Amino acid sequence: MRKLIEFRGRICNSILLIFLLAFCFPVSAQILPERERAQLIEEIQQDRFDNLLPKLMDRTEIDMWLVIAREYNEDPVLKTMLPPTWLNARRRTILVFYRNKEQDSLERLAVARYDVGKNISSAWNPEKQPEQWEALVQIIKDRNPEKIGLNYSEIDGIADGLVKTDYDEFMEALPQEFHSKIVSAEDLAISWIETRSEKEMEIYPELVQITKDIIREAFSNKVIVPGETSTEDVVWWMRQKVTDLGLETWFHPTVAIQRDEEALQDHVSAFSSAKERKVIRPGDLIHCDFGISYLGLNTDCQQMAYVLKAGESEAPKFLSEAFDKGNQLQDILTGNFETGKTGNKILLESLEQAKRKGLKPMIYTHPLGLYGHSSGTTIGMWDSQEGVPGSGDYPLQENTVYAIELNTSVFLPEWDQEVRIMLEESGFWGAEDFRYVNGRQEELLLISHK
């Protein structure tokens, strides 16, 4: 009887939790059930295979692309192609994409026992051909491609997913006459990862909205009681909130404080993931770094808040004016975006322009999308402000999303020290211009002192 009562109690608590999540959390965007998420992800994947991949293969002049991986050791590119019902590859999974430009066709084949979802058809019958590599070689012989792209890259880890064992075994099985056709699929893999489709951009604003809704709740009196709540309390509240909503984070959030009686941290400390635990107090300037993963996409957002002192109804003017300089640096950076311009060139032009305007800038903007730190051009790193060799030399492409991540240090006479305005927003670079995916923070969030 006691166990039955405990079981009923757990059921009641679960029902109460569902009720609270359904009616009490302030996330404005609808979060889909798992089945509906899977259906949407499959639609997005089909659209990318049908409408995006042929264009990318033509642009990079690769007519056959092989993506090879084994279970639990997946190529990062392959992970973005697996259907939502496949959480991992199965045994060895080999995907073959063959583009026949003359016939305007794109074959999507799997040298695997099974169809890879609805979008990639199995092209191997192990009962008739037991050797998987030989089955792949036959597909290559039948189509005789001009270039065979493999995922190896010196500049981009996501595009470097082919492991040595699979490479060695494939090259041993491949007839010698095809060896000269092997090329790096670096540009194609990066393009696949970095390019956003129209369908993806329809849902991306919702992801950013969910992210900002969680930050707004975290930076409110629902979570923070000044004088009692610590930065770590807020960090773990954010992690738990994401879990309760059925979402995931792709990195552990951080929450940090700047205040008038404490000197500004150096950059190594400021960018360390191990933030010092501090109790939040009135008069503090608070910063968070937070992102979620949902529907195959990722967000990355940094926002700032001020804890009001007794008698204050708004942030001090000197802090608001300092915050404005962060927006000014954002405008300088995004104003230098231009298709075909490298990240290093954008970085150096933006830093020079910002310094001429009296700012103390630091820019470390990265691609965002199928991964958090994704593929594409890198526009600075916090410890590489002279340019980033390799990924910084890659040109900016259209229909890409970037985490507009940067900071500017501002001296405050009122505090007799500098503060660092650290911001990060999701921005889309399209065929016509730049736009924020879902607006940007233009004033400090306010937390009551009570």
VOPAGU-2260 file (C-alpha; in pm, 1 decimal, decimal comma):
REM VOPAGU-2260
SITE   aa  ch    i         X         Y         Z
SITE  MET   A    0       0,0       0,0       0,0
SITE  ARG   A    1     284,9     239,1      85,2
SITE  LYS   A    2     444,9     179,1    -257,2
SITE  LEU   A    3     110,2     246,7    -426,8
SITE  ILE   A    4      73,5     574,8    -237,7
SITE  GLU   A    5     431,8     674,3    -331,5
SITE  PHE   A    6     364,6     585,7    -696,1
SITE  ARG   A    7      44,4     792,2    -699,6
SITE  GLY   A    8     236,6    1076,3    -539,1
SITE  ARG   A    9     499,3    1066,7    -812,9
SITE  ILE   A   10     225,4    1069,7   -1076,5
SITE  CYS   A   11      62,8    1373,0    -913,9
SITE  ASN   A   12     397,0    1551,3    -897,4
SITE  SER   A   13     459,3    1472,4   -1265,6
SITE  ILE   A   14     117,8    1608,2   -1362,5
SITE  LEU   A   15     186,6    1923,1   -1158,6
SITE  LEU   A   16     524,7    1965,8   -1329,6
SITE  ILE   A   17     366,9    1929,6   -1674,6
SITE  PHE   A   18     107,2    2188,5   -1577,2
SITE  LEU   A   19     372,4    2433,2   -1456,9
SITE  LEU   A   20     581,9    2388,2   -1769,0
SITE  ALA   A   21     278,6    2427,7   -1994,2
SITE  PHE   A   22     135,6    2740,3   -1831,9
SITE  CYS   A   23     401,0    2913,0   -1623,5
SITE  PHE   A   24     727,0    2939,1   -1816,8
SITE  PRO   A   25     759,5    3262,1   -2017,8
SITE  VAL   A   26     911,6    3110,9   -2331,8
SITE  SER   A   27     703,0    3266,3   -2607,6
SITE  ALA   A   28     787,6    3029,1   -2894,3
SITE  GLN   A   29     618,8    2689,8   -2916,9
SITE  ILE   A   30     850,4    2396,3   -2847,2
SITE  LEU   A   31     747,8    2097,7   -3057,0
SITE  PRO   A   32     695,5    1740,7   -2930,9
SITE  GLU   A   33     962,1    1491,6   -3037,6
SITE  ARG   A   34     759,6    1337,3   -3322,0
SITE  GLU   A   35     681,9    1676,8   -3475,8
SITE  ARG   A   36    1044,6    1781,6   -3437,6
SITE  ALA   A   37    1152,8    1470,6   -3627,1
SITE  GLN   A   38     907,3    1541,4   -3908,3
SITE  LEU   A   39    1030,2    1899,3   -3939,8
SITE  ILE   A   40    1396,9    1799,8   -3934,6
SITE  GLU   A   41    1331,7    1544,0   -4209,1
SITE  GLU   A   42    1158,9    1809,1   -4420,7
SITE  ILE   A   43    1451,2    2045,3   -4374,2
SITE  GLN   A   44    1699,3    1774,0   -4468,2
SITE  GLN   A   45    1504,2    1683,1   -4781,4
SITE  ASP   A   46    1493,2    2046,9   -4885,8
SITE  ARG   A   47    1869,1    2079,4   -4835,4
SITE  PHE   A   48    1940,1    1762,2   -5033,9
SITE  ASP   A   49    1701,1    1858,3   -5315,5
SITE  ASN   A   50    1769,3    2228,3   -5351,7
SITE  LEU   A   51    2098,4    2312,8   -5182,5
SITE  LEU   A   52    2341,4    2025,7   -5233,5
SITE  PRO   A   53    2331,3    2024,6   -5618,2
SITE  LYS   A   54    2421,8    2395,2   -5621,2
SITE  LEU   A   55    2705,7    2344,6   -5375,4
SITE  MET   A   56    2849,5    2053,2   -5572,0
SITE  ASP   A   57    2837,7    2257,3   -5891,0
SITE  ARG   A   58    2999,0    2557,1   -5720,1
SITE  THR   A   59    3283,9    2349,9   -5576,1
SITE  GLU   A   60    3318,1    2137,2   -5893,1
SITE  ILE   A   61    3291,0    1801,5   -5718,1
SITE  ASP   A   62    3063,0    1552,9   -5890,4
SITE  MET   A   63    3099,0    1267,6   -5638,1
SITE  TRP   A   64    3112,2    1318,4   -5261,9
SITE  LEU   A   65    3182,1    1030,0   -5026,8
SITE  VAL   A   66    3100,1    1065,7   -4656,8
SITE  ILE   A   67    3225,4     768,0   -4457,1
SITE  ALA   A   68    3196,3     694,5   -4084,3
SITE  ARG   A   69    3144,7     421,2   -3829,3
SITE  GLU   A   70    2905,2     396,2   -3538,6
SITE  TYR   A   71    2997,3     628,5   -3247,2
SITE  ASN   A   72    3281,8     778,2   -3447,9
SITE  GLU   A   73    3075,8     983,7   -3687,6
SITE  ASP   A   74    3209,2    1232,7   -3936,4
SITE  PRO   A   75    3064,7    1570,3   -3821,0
SITE  VAL   A   76    2921,0    1623,3   -4169,1
SITE  LEU   A   77    2752,7    1283,1   -4167,1
SITE  LYS   A   78    2586,1    1362,4   -3833,9
SITE  THR   A   79    2401,2    1650,2   -4001,4
SITE  MET   A   80    2270,3    1412,4   -4269,5
SITE  LEU   A   81    2139,3    1132,0   -4049,8
SITE  PRO   A   82    1761,9    1117,2   -4011,6
SITE  PRO   A   83    1621,0    1208,5   -3668,3
SITE  THR   A   84    1548,7     841,4   -3599,1
SITE  TRP   A   85    1917,8     758,7   -3642,2
SITE  LEU   A   86    2102,2     889,5   -3339,8
SITE  ASN   A   87    2425,1     742,4   -3473,3
SITE  ALA   A   88    2564,0     576,3   -3782,5
SITE  ARG   A   89    2510,2     200,6   -3808,2
SITE  ARG   A   90    2820,3     -15,6   -3836,1
SITE  ARG   A   91    3009,8     147,7   -4122,1
SITE  THR   A   92    2785,4     393,1   -4307,0
SITE  ILE   A   93    2899,5     521,3   -4645,9
SITE  LEU   A   94    2704,8     796,3   -4819,2
SITE  VAL   A   95    2754,3     861,4   -5191,1
SITE  PHE   A   96    2631,8    1178,7   -5358,8
SITE  TYR   A   97    2669,8    1178,7   -5735,8
SITE  ARG   A   98    2591,0    1492,0   -5932,9
SITE  ASN   A   99    2522,1    1453,6   -6305,8
SITE  LYS   A  100    2511,6    1812,8   -6420,2
SITE  GLU   A  101    2412,9    1729,3   -6778,6
SITE  GLN   A  102    2104,4    1542,5   -6661,4
SITE  ASP   A  103    2052,5    1783,5   -6370,7
SITE  SER   A  104    2028,8    1489,2   -6131,9
SITE  LEU   A  105    2168,4    1408,8   -5789,5
SITE  GLU   A  106    2184,6    1049,8   -5670,2
SITE  ARG   A  107    2181,0     999,9   -5294,5
SITE  LEU   A  108    2300,7     648,5   -5213,4
SITE  ALA   A  109    2401,8     461,4   -4900,8
SITE  VAL   A  110    2645,7     174,5   -4912,4
SITE  ALA   A  111    2475,0      36,1   -4604,9
SITE  ARG   A  112    2228,9    -238,1   -4521,4
SITE  TYR   A  113    1945,6       9,8   -4477,7
SITE  ASP   A  114    1801,1     318,5   -4634,1
SITE  VAL   A  115    1930,0     615,8   -4437,7
SITE  GLY   A  116    1589,5     757,7   -4359,8
SITE  LYS   A  117    1363,2     876,0   -4640,2
SITE  ASN   A  118    1625,1    1083,6   -4819,1
SITE  ILE   A  119    1911,7     840,8   -4890,9
SITE  SER   A  120    1849,6     500,6   -5052,2
SITE  SER   A  121    2044,2     184,7   -4977,2
SITE  ALA   A  122    2257,8      68,0   -5270,9
SITE  TRP   A  123    2417,0    -239,3   -5115,9
SITE  ASN   A  124    2293,4    -594,2   -5078,3
SITE  PRO   A  125    2546,0    -776,0   -4856,0
SITE  GLU   A  126    2400,2   -1114,0   -4951,4
SITE  LYS   A  127    2494,4   -1055,8   -5317,4
SITE  GLN   A  128    2812,8    -857,4   -5251,4
SITE  PRO   A  129    2957,2    -926,5   -4904,2
SITE  GLU   A  130    3242,4    -677,1   -4940,9
SITE  GLN   A  131    3125,2    -323,7   -4861,9
SITE  TRP   A  132    3428,6    -152,8   -5015,2
SITE  GLU   A  133    3384,8    -349,9   -5336,7
SITE  ALA   A  134    3023,0    -240,4   -5352,8
SITE  LEU   A  135    3137,8     119,4   -5322,9
SITE  VAL   A  136    3402,7      70,5   -5590,7
SITE  GLN   A  137    3140,3     -67,2   -5828,3
SITE  ILE   A  138    2926,7     243,5   -5779,9
SITE  ILE   A  139    3230,6     457,7   -5861,7
SITE  LYS   A  140    3316,8     252,0   -6171,6
SITE  ASP   A  141    2959,9     267,8   -6301,9
SITE  ARG   A  142    2951,1     650,3   -6277,8
SITE  ASN   A  143    3315,7     732,1   -6351,0
SITE  PRO   A  144    3319,2    1073,5   -6178,3
SITE  GLU   A  145    3570,0    1344,8   -6261,2
SITE  LYS   A  146    3639,2    1428,8   -5896,2
SITE  ILE   A  147    3581,2    1221,8   -5584,7
SITE  GLY   A  148    3563,8    1440,0   -5275,2
SITE  LEU   A  149    3668,1    1306,1   -4934,8
SITE  ASN   A  150    3631,6    1487,7   -4603,3
SITE  TYR   A  151    3985,2    1584,2   -4505,9
SITE  SER   A  152    4091,6    1939,1   -4427,7
SITE  GLU   A  153    4378,1    2123,1   -4261,2
SITE  ILE   A  154    4179,6    2436,9   -4175,9
SITE  ASP   A  155    3841,2    2310,2   -4059,6
SITE  GLY   A  156    3789,5    2030,7   -3807,8
SITE  ILE   A  157    3427,6    1972,9   -3908,4
SITE  ALA   A  158    3539,3    1913,4   -4269,3
SITE  ASP   A  159    3813,5    1674,3   -4154,2
SITE  GLY   A  160    3594,3    1386,5   -4044,8
SITE  LEU   A  161    3732,9    1093,9   -4246,7
SITE  VAL   A  162    3935,5     875,1   -4010,4
SITE  LYS   A  163    4265,4     718,8   -4114,3
SITE  THR   A  164    4143,2     358,6   -4101,4
SITE  ASP   A  165    3853,9     424,1   -4337,5
SITE  TYR   A  166    4077,5     627,8   -4568,9
SITE  ASP   A  167    4344,1     356,1   -4584,0
SITE  GLU   A  168    4095,1      75,6   -4645,7
SITE  PHE   A  169    3909,8     275,7   -4911,5
SITE  MET   A  170    4229,2     368,3   -5097,9
SITE  GLU   A  171    4346,6       8,1   -5087,3
SITE  ALA   A  172    4017,9    -108,0   -5241,6
SITE  LEU   A  173    3999,4     173,8   -5499,7
SITE  PRO   A  174    4153,2      86,6   -5838,6
SITE  GLN   A  175    4468,9     281,6   -5914,2
SITE  GLU   A  176    4315,5     461,7   -6212,4
SITE  PHE   A  177    4079,4     646,5   -5977,1
SITE  HIS   A  178    4342,4     762,8   -5727,0
SITE  SER   A  179    4420,4    1077,4   -5923,9
SITE  LYS   A  180    4053,8    1177,8   -5898,8
SITE  ILE   A  181    4058,6    1195,6   -5518,3
SITE  VAL   A  182    4038,5    1553,2   -5389,9
SITE  SER   A  183    3966,8    1722,3   -5059,5
SITE  ALA   A  184    3597,4    1801,3   -5018,8
SITE  GLU   A  185    3690,9    2082,9   -4781,1
SITE  ASP   A  186    3505,1    2361,4   -4964,7
SITE  LEU   A  187    3200,4    2142,3   -5023,9
SITE  ALA   A  188    3184,2    2021,5   -4662,9
SITE  ILE   A  189    3224,1    2375,1   -4527,0
SITE  SER   A  190    2960,0    2503,3   -4766,9
SITE  TRP   A  191    2716,3    2228,9   -4663,0
SITE  ILE   A  192    2764,2    2311,8   -4295,9
SITE  GLU   A  193    2763,6    2691,1   -4323,8
SITE  THR   A  194    2482,7    2753,0   -4575,6
SITE  ARG   A  195    2133,9    2811,3   -4436,2
SITE  SER   A  196    1824,6    2725,0   -4636,1
SITE  GLU   A  197    1506,2    2930,0   -4648,6
SITE  LYS   A  198    1329,2    2668,7   -4436,7
SITE  GLU   A  199    1599,1    2689,5   -4171,4
SITE  MET   A  200    1579,1    3067,1   -4163,5
SITE  GLU   A  201    1204,3    3045,7   -4110,5
SITE  ILE   A  202    1256,5    2865,4   -3780,1
SITE  TYR   A  203    1586,4    3023,1   -3668,2
SITE  PRO   A  204    1421,8    3335,6   -3518,0
SITE  GLU   A  205    1219,0    3109,3   -3288,1
SITE  LEU   A  206    1534,9    2943,3   -3156,3
SITE  VAL   A  207    1689,3    3280,3   -3081,7
SITE  GLN   A  208    1366,1    3396,0   -2917,5
SITE  ILE   A  209    1364,0    3091,4   -2688,7
SITE  THR   A  210    1726,0    3162,1   -2596,9
SITE  LYS   A  211    1652,0    3523,7   -2510,2
SITE  ASP   A  212    1336,7    3433,5   -2318,7
SITE  ILE   A  213    1540,6    3202,8   -2095,5
SITE  ILE   A  214    1802,5    3473,5   -2040,8
SITE  ARG   A  215    1534,2    3729,0   -1952,5
SITE  GLU   A  216    1383,9    3495,3   -1696,0
SITE  ALA   A  217    1728,4    3408,7   -1557,0
SITE  PHE   A  218    1806,2    3780,6   -1525,5
SITE  SER   A  219    1491,9    3858,1   -1327,2
SITE  ASN   A  220    1369,3    3839,1    -967,9
SITE  LYS   A  221    1209,3    3504,6   -1049,4
SITE  VAL   A  222    1559,7    3362,8   -1030,1
SITE  ILE   A  223    1783,2    3627,5    -870,5
SITE  VAL   A  224    1744,2    3753,0    -514,3
SITE  PRO   A  225    2022,7    4010,5    -473,6
SITE  GLY   A  226    2235,5    3933,0    -172,4
SITE  GLU   A  227    2143,9    3563,9    -181,6
SITE  THR   A  228    2165,6    3423,4    -536,4
SITE  SER   A  229    2508,4    3336,2    -673,9
SITE  THR   A  230    2630,3    3333,3   -1032,6
SITE  GLU   A  231    2652,4    2952,7   -1014,9
SITE  ASP   A  232    2290,2    2936,6    -899,3
SITE  VAL   A  233    2189,6    3120,5   -1216,8
SITE  VAL   A  234    2409,2    2900,2   -1436,0
SITE  TRP   A  235    2250,6    2581,7   -1305,4
SITE  TRP   A  236    1902,9    2731,3   -1321,0
SITE  MET   A  237    1961,2    2790,9   -1692,5
SITE  ARG   A  238    2082,9    2435,0   -1744,9
SITE  GLN   A  239    1781,9    2296,5   -1560,1
SITE  LYS   A  240    1541,7    2523,2   -1748,6
SITE  VAL   A  241    1671,2    2393,7   -2080,1
SITE  THR   A  242    1631,1    2034,8   -1962,3
SITE  ASP   A  243    1278,6    2099,1   -1832,2
SITE  LEU   A  244    1180,0    2242,1   -2170,1
SITE  GLY   A  245    1305,8    1931,0   -2349,1
SITE  LEU   A  246    1597,1    2115,6   -2511,3
SITE  GLU   A  247    1975,1    2088,3   -2489,0
SITE  THR   A  248    2269,3    2323,8   -2450,1
SITE  TRP   A  249    2578,9    2278,9   -2664,3
SITE  PHE   A  250    2806,0    2436,2   -2401,5
SITE  HIS   A  251    2790,3    2500,8   -2029,8
SITE  PRO   A  252    2658,1    2856,6   -1968,1
SITE  THR   A  253    2857,7    3117,8   -1780,7
SITE  VAL   A  254    2744,8    3408,9   -1565,0
SITE  ALA   A  255    2995,2    3671,6   -1450,8
SITE  ILE   A  256    2990,8    3998,1   -1255,7
SITE  GLN   A  257    3164,3    4333,3   -1289,2
SITE  ARG   A  258    3136,1    4579,9    -999,0
SITE  ASP   A  259    3281,8    4912,0    -900,4
SITE  GLU   A  260    3517,6    4798,8    -622,5
SITE  GLU   A  261    3673,7    4513,4    -820,5
SITE  ALA   A  262    3926,4    4560,5   -1099,3
SITE  LEU   A  263    3845,5    4430,4   -1445,9
SITE  GLN   A  264    3970,3    4076,0   -1500,4
SITE  ASP   A  265    4241,2    4003,3   -1755,1
SITE  HIS   A  266    4136,1    3834,5   -2077,5
SITE  VAL   A  267    4246,5    3484,0   -1976,0
SITE  SER   A  268    4026,1    3501,7   -1666,0
SITE  ALA   A  269    3742,4    3674,6   -1849,3
SITE  PHE   A  270    3727,4    3404,4   -2117,1
SITE  SER   A  271    3780,5    3111,0   -1884,2
SITE  SER   A  272    3491,0    2868,5   -1860,0
SITE  ALA   A  273    3558,0    2828,5   -1485,8
SITE  LYS   A  274    3401,9    3149,3   -1357,8
SITE  GLU   A  275    3441,2    3244,3    -992,8
SITE  ARG   A  276    3125,8    3188,6    -789,0
SITE  LYS   A  277    2997,9    3522,0    -657,7
SITE  VAL   A  278    2684,3    3637,0    -479,3
SITE  ILE   A  279    2493,8    3889,3    -691,7
SITE  ARG   A  280    2448,0    4230,0    -529,2
SITE  PRO   A  281    2271,2    4558,5    -610,5
SITE  GLY   A  282    2487,1    4772,0    -838,5
SITE  ASP   A  283    2638,4    4471,2   -1019,2
SITE  LEU   A  284    2680,1    4455,0   -1395,1
SITE  ILE   A  285    2602,4    4095,0   -1493,6
SITE  HIS   A  286    2694,6    3908,4   -1810,8
SITE  CYS   A  287    2589,7    3567,0   -1942,4
SITE  ASP   A  288    2699,7    3344,6   -2229,3
SITE  PHE   A  289    2430,8    3093,0   -2323,1
SITE  GLY   A  290    2308,0    2889,1   -2619,4
SITE  ILE   A  291    2070,0    2606,3   -2703,6
SITE  SER   A  292    2043,1    2323,8   -2957,1
SITE  TYR   A  293    1704,2    2262,1   -3118,0
SITE  LEU   A  294    1579,1    2133,2   -3454,5
SITE  GLY   A  295    1932,8    2069,3   -3573,7
SITE  LEU   A  296    2043,4    2429,6   -3520,9
SITE  ASN   A  297    2230,7    2613,9   -3246,9
SITE  THR   A  298    2218,9    2957,5   -3085,7
SITE  ASP   A  299    2486,6    3154,5   -2903,4
SITE  CYS   A  300    2393,6    3466,4   -2710,5
SITE  GLN   A  301    2563,3    3701,8   -2464,2
SITE  GLN   A  302    2356,8    3964,3   -2286,6
SITE  MET   A  303    2412,4    4200,9   -1994,9
SITE  ALA   A  304    2198,3    4318,3   -1705,4
SITE  TYR   A  305    2221,9    4566,3   -1419,8
SITE  VAL   A  306    2100,2    4505,6   -1063,8
SITE  LEU   A  307    1919,8    4817,0    -948,8
SITE  LYS   A  308    2015,2    4975,4    -618,5
SITE  ALA   A  309    1751,2    5093,2    -373,5
SITE  GLY   A  310    1580,9    5400,1    -516,1
SITE  GLU   A  311    1693,4    5334,2    -877,3
SITE  SER   A  312    1444,8    5270,7   -1156,2
SITE  GLU   A  313    1697,2    5254,8   -1439,0
SITE  ALA   A  314    2064,0    5185,9   -1492,5
SITE  PRO   A  315    2307,9    5472,0   -1432,5
SITE  LYS   A  316    2358,6    5681,8   -1741,7
SITE  PHE   A  317    2730,7    5606,2   -1753,6
SITE  LEU   A  318    2660,0    5231,7   -1777,9
SITE  SER   A  319    2395,5    5281,1   -2047,3
SITE  GLU   A  320    2636,2    5495,4   -2246,7
SITE  ALA   A  321    2906,2    5230,4   -2209,4
SITE  PHE   A  322    2661,9    4966,5   -2331,6
SITE  ASP   A  323    2587,2    5180,6   -2639,9
SITE  LYS   A  324    2953,0    5149,3   -2738,5
SITE  GLY   A  325    2901,5    4773,2   -2767,6
SITE  ASN   A  326    2621,0    4832,3   -3017,6
SITE  GLN   A  327    2846,6    5079,1   -3199,0
SITE  LEU   A  328    3115,4    4812,5   -3238,8
SITE  GLN   A  329    2853,7    4566,4   -3369,3
SITE  ASP   A  330    2753,5    4819,4   -3635,5
SITE  ILE   A  331    3114,0    4872,1   -3739,6
SITE  LEU   A  332    3176,5    4498,9   -3773,8
SITE  THR   A  333    2860,2    4410,1   -3965,3
SITE  GLY   A  334    2904,3    4716,8   -4186,0
SITE  ASN   A  335    3223,7    4559,2   -4318,1
SITE  PHE   A  336    3057,4    4232,7   -4422,1
SITE  GLU   A  337    3097,8    4166,6   -4792,6
SITE  THR   A  338    3060,8    3843,4   -4987,2
SITE  GLY   A  339    3401,5    3709,8   -5087,7
SITE  LYS   A  340    3592,1    3912,8   -4829,1
SITE  THR   A  341    3793,6    3700,6   -4587,9
SITE  GLY   A  342    3731,0    3698,1   -4216,2
SITE  ASN   A  343    4081,5    3832,4   -4154,8
SITE  LYS   A  344    4017,8    4130,4   -4380,0
SITE  ILE   A  345    3682,8    4202,1   -4213,3
SITE  LEU   A  346    3850,3    4175,5   -3873,2
SITE  LEU   A  347    4137,7    4412,0   -3944,9
SITE  GLU   A  348    3918,6    4669,3   -4118,0
SITE  SER   A  349    3670,1    4665,9   -3830,0
SITE  LEU   A  350    3934,0    4692,8   -3557,4
SITE  GLU   A  351    4104,2    4982,7   -3733,3
SITE  GLN   A  352    3775,5    5165,6   -3787,7
SITE  ALA   A  353    3667,4    5110,6   -3426,8
SITE  LYS   A  354    3995,3    5239,7   -3288,4
SITE  ARG   A  355    3967,6    5553,2   -3502,4
SITE  LYS   A  356    3631,6    5613,8   -3332,6
SITE  GLY   A  357    3791,3    5591,7   -2990,5
SITE  LEU   A  358    3680,9    5239,0   -2899,9
SITE  LYS   A  359    3891,6    4965,0   -2738,0
SITE  PRO   A  360    3762,7    4672,7   -2947,3
SITE  MET   A  361    3806,8    4297,9   -2946,7
SITE  ILE   A  362    3628,1    4085,7   -3209,9
SITE  TYR   A  363    3593,9    3706,6   -3211,0
SITE  THR   A  364    3296,8    3632,0   -3435,3
SITE  HIS   A  365    3236,4    3275,9   -3553,2
SITE  PRO   A  366    3000,9    3084,0   -3786,1
SITE  LEU   A  367    2685,4    2949,1   -3624,4
SITE  GLY   A  368    2430,2    2694,4   -3741,4
SITE  LEU   A  369    2447,2    2314,9   -3755,5
SITE  TYR   A  370    2721,1    2349,9   -3494,3
SITE  GLY   A  371    2783,8    2618,7   -3234,7
SITE  HIS   A  372    3140,9    2692,9   -3337,5
SITE  SER   A  373    3060,6    2602,9   -3694,8
SITE  SER   A  374    3227,0    2601,3   -4036,9
SITE  GLY   A  375    3289,3    2914,3   -4237,4
SITE  THR   A  376    3514,5    3213,9   -4203,6
SITE  THR   A  377    3644,5    3306,8   -3859,7
SITE  ILE   A  378    3647,1    3679,0   -3783,7
SITE  GLY   A  379    3905,0    3693,0   -3507,0
SITE  MET   A  380    3958,4    3499,6   -3186,4
SITE  TRP   A  381    3997,4    3665,4   -2849,1
SITE  ASP   A  382    4363,6    3561,1   -2845,8
SITE  SER   A  383    4416,9    3615,3   -3221,5
SITE  GLN   A  384    4337,3    3977,9   -3295,8
SITE  GLU   A  385    4588,1    3999,0   -3579,9
SITE  GLY   A  386    4395,9    3743,0   -3784,7
SITE  VAL   A  387    4334,9    3369,7   -3778,6
SITE  PRO   A  388    4547,8    3165,8   -4022,9
SITE  GLY   A  389    4347,1    2911,7   -4219,6
SITE  SER   A  390    3983,7    2960,0   -4125,5
SITE  GLY   A  391    4024,0    3339,2   -4122,7
SITE  ASP   A  392    4143,5    3325,0   -4484,8
SITE  TYR   A  393    3819,1    3158,2   -4595,8
SITE  PRO   A  394    3582,3    3402,1   -4775,1
SITE  LEU   A  395    3246,7    3512,1   -4635,6
SITE  GLN   A  396    2961,6    3343,0   -4821,8
SITE  GLU   A  397    2596,8    3437,9   -4861,1
SITE  ASN   A  398    2312,8    3274,4   -4667,7
SITE  THR   A  399    2521,4    3215,0   -4358,4
SITE  VAL   A  400    2464,9    3282,8   -3989,8
SITE  TYR   A  401    2730,2    3423,8   -3757,6
SITE  ALA   A  402    2755,0    3475,9   -3384,2
SITE  ILE   A  403    2839,2    3847,0   -3378,4
SITE  GLU   A  404    3065,1    3809,6   -3075,9
SITE  LEU   A  405    3281,5    4094,1   -2949,8
SITE  ASN   A  406    3357,2    4331,7   -2665,5
SITE  THR   A  407    3477,8    4682,8   -2602,4
SITE  SER   A  408    3641,3    4809,5   -2284,6
SITE  VAL   A  409    3514,7    5143,4   -2152,7
SITE  PHE   A  410    3674,2    5350,4   -1875,2
SITE  LEU   A  411    3422,7    5468,9   -1614,9
SITE  PRO   A  412    3534,2    5768,5   -1404,8
SITE  GLU   A  413    3248,4    5685,9   -1169,4
SITE  TRP   A  414    3409,4    5346,9   -1095,2
SITE  ASP   A  415    3765,5    5465,9   -1159,5
SITE  GLN   A  416    3820,9    5160,7   -1378,3
SITE  GLU   A  417    3725,4    4992,6   -1703,0
SITE  VAL   A  418    3424,5    4772,0   -1770,6
SITE  ARG   A  419    3402,0    4527,1   -2055,8
SITE  ILE   A  420    3081,4    4536,1   -2263,5
SITE  MET   A  421    3056,5    4180,9   -2397,8
SITE  LEU   A  422    2783,1    4104,7   -2651,5
SITE  GLU   A  423    2688,1    3821,6   -2883,9
SITE  GLU   A  424    2395,0    3802,5   -3124,6
SITE  SER   A  425    2294,7    3574,6   -3412,3
SITE  GLY   A  426    2324,8    3755,3   -3745,3
SITE  PHE   A  427    2235,5    3648,6   -4099,7
SITE  TRP   A  428    2437,0    3749,9   -4405,8
SITE  GLY   A  429    2218,6    3717,4   -4715,6
SITE  ALA   A  430    2233,7    3806,6   -5082,2
SITE  GLU   A  431    2132,2    4165,3   -5013,3
SITE  ASP   A  432    2252,1    4266,2   -4668,1
SITE  PHE   A  433    2305,6    4180,3   -4302,8
SITE  ARG   A  434    2028,0    4140,4   -4050,3
SITE  TYR   A  435    2000,3    4010,5   -3699,3
SITE  VAL   A  436    1813,3    3681,7   -3683,6
SITE  ASN   A  437    1592,0    3809,4   -3403,2
SITE  GLY   A  438    1695,6    4162,9   -3318,3
SITE  ARG   A  439    1970,7    4252,9   -3074,0
SITE  GLN   A  440    1999,6    4381,1   -2718,2
SITE  GLU   A  441    2009,8    4760,0   -2724,0
SITE  GLU   A  442    1980,0    4838,5   -2353,3
SITE  LEU   A  443    2073,0    4671,6   -2027,5
SITE  LEU   A  444    1826,0    4427,4   -1875,4
SITE  LEU   A  445    1720,0    4543,6   -1528,6
SITE  ILE   A  446    1693,4    4335,0   -1213,3
SITE  SER   A  447    1514,5    4479,8    -910,9
SITE  HIS   A  448    1716,3    4510,5    -587,4
SITE  LYS   A  449    1433,3    4340,5    -392,6
